[in-house]
Amino acid sequence: MCGIIGATGQSAVTEILLDGLARLEYRGYDSAGVVLQSDGDLWRARVATGTRSLEDLRKVVDGAPHAGEALTGIGHTRWVTHGHPTEGNAHPIMDCSGRVAVVHNGIIENWRALTARLVSDGHVRNSDTDTEVLAHLVEEELATGVSLVEAVRATLREVNGTFALAVVCEGEPGTIVAARRVSPLVIGLAEAGAGGEELGEALLASDIPALIGRTRRLWALEDDQIAELRPGSVRVTTLAGKEVEPSVLNVSRDLEAAEKGGHPDFMGKEIHEQPRAISDTLLDRLLPDGTFALDELRISDEDLARVDKVFIVACGSSYHAGLVAKYAIEHWSRLPTEIDIASEFRYRDPVLDERTLVIGVSQSGETIDTLQAMREARQWSAKVLVISNVVDSSMARESDGVLYTRAGPEVGVASTKTHLAQIVALEVLALHLAQLHRRMPPADARMLFASLEGLPGLVKEVLDREEQVEKVARKFLDTRDFFFLGRHVGYPVALEGALKLKEISYVRAEGYPAGELKHGPIALIEPGAVVVGVATRTRLWEKMMGNVAEVKSRGATVVLVANDGDHDTAEQADEVLWVPSTDPLLAPVVDVVPLQLFAYHLARARGHDVDRPRNLAKTVTVE
Ligand code: AGP
């Protein structure tokens, strides 16, 4: 969730740092800062002005003499974990002398004990962060006369927890030392300057988009590896000091794809990219014989055919996609399928063995809860695969297999196109499992795949009705409480509709399985309550309409997602969000779209920044 950037070269790197931080802004931040180095001296600028921090940081840097000429620098956008979001807690954090500067993502778990020891040894604390112990420990090591890389190596032996970090010091101008454990970090090397007389910049960042356009020579740092960056060179060693070849990253994303393309915000653009995200995710997946081409899966058909139980682990919208997949996998392949919120999974003693398939679902591939749940599963010898939108993400690298969603970069904090792409990828996987478990003949799989291929057109039809959804949303500008209800696969749609609304509109919105209504929530239904129901024609439609009647008779205003031409449903609604129909198990892909648009327009009409909702980060890399 915090962002890190670093660069060292033979000409000014200031713009690389500020531009890189701006490209990481989708990760969310409450403060930002840089340390720039020229002629050995370190110069630091930090601001804590919330979502204006980057803009303000640029002003401070632009106004400072010589800041634009620095040859080495590190920068950070911070999303608070320890201490308040103040300027004093913003990174880079320095040691007592101001000669060492550190940027850090993650959490140093033993920071309290280390701080107590450092303070009793005479160090003076200058922030409330866990990160600060790193700066003082490096300071202590440097005082013994070792190089910066050795000082960092020794420091990392003392700390527990997670980190991606970069360190510079006055004694070694031009050198950046970086390291990671759990939190991601990529390093890169730019081509030599024109004529070859100038060495290319050595670069580092917490995520690839920060470096796109700077170089295509990128490597992922693995856990407990340390990188030394100098102009024209990167050297990677293990914590034990052994030199290693870092793993090369394949970069196919381009920056243009991360621009808004005429939409007022990324979320609007990404909602409209959904038909494309679905068709790209399906591209070339079905072979002429009715079987599937899932190359990156890397788990053999034999192993998948032996699987006797499936677990899905995920968070937030990815969890909702997984919930849809549970219905599909159980229905099509008859494999018992459990789904867990990833942060609960590893603490509940799940029963797994080598015949269990654990599917992690994560657009970023970096969410710490999901990553740790998958690591737990591997310890039990389960087969682990991830549905991810990010090539070479930590989850992708640590799993037995991957199925990539091909939605392109998603910048809006609220997931939209990656959510739809996840459902589609999971359903392809469900069909594949059904075939391997001899529950579905190729002809049926072909038919269902054809229905999947029809989804982009149906989603486009819903998007073409955006104005109608906006009109409905505007009627609820003053509503503070919403209930979202659904049954069967309409239930995850209700959960996702509620999550979207609360994330970006800041109103209370709860999603329930409609059958649960009578077991408690109905006590809250009174005149003025607004109930949004997923009432498309799945096999539980009649029961769903029974629940609609219950809330209506208690005075609720009812908004229903209904299939085109379904007047029986429309008659029961105060407002209707129309959608075309499809196979019931695929319907969530279509039915959730008007709810995304509903949340989007309500939030915009309330004047909220839909791309950067308060308190939220795009990638959650701390537990
Ligand atoms: C969705 O709108 C959210 N912002 C959030 O719930 C998200 O889906 C969750 O944090 C999981 O992220 P991941 O898919 O990158 O693992």
Boltz pocket constraint, residues with backbone or C-beta under 6 A from the ligand:
constraints:
  - pocket:
      binder: B
      contacts: [[A, 315], [A, 316], [A, 317], [A, 318], [A, 319], [A, 361], [A, 362], [A, 363], [A, 364], [A, 365], [A, 366], [A, 367], [A, 370], [A, 413], [A, 414], [A, 415], [A, 416], [A, 503], [A, 616], [A, 617], [A, 618], [A, 619], [A, 620]]
      max_distance: 6.0
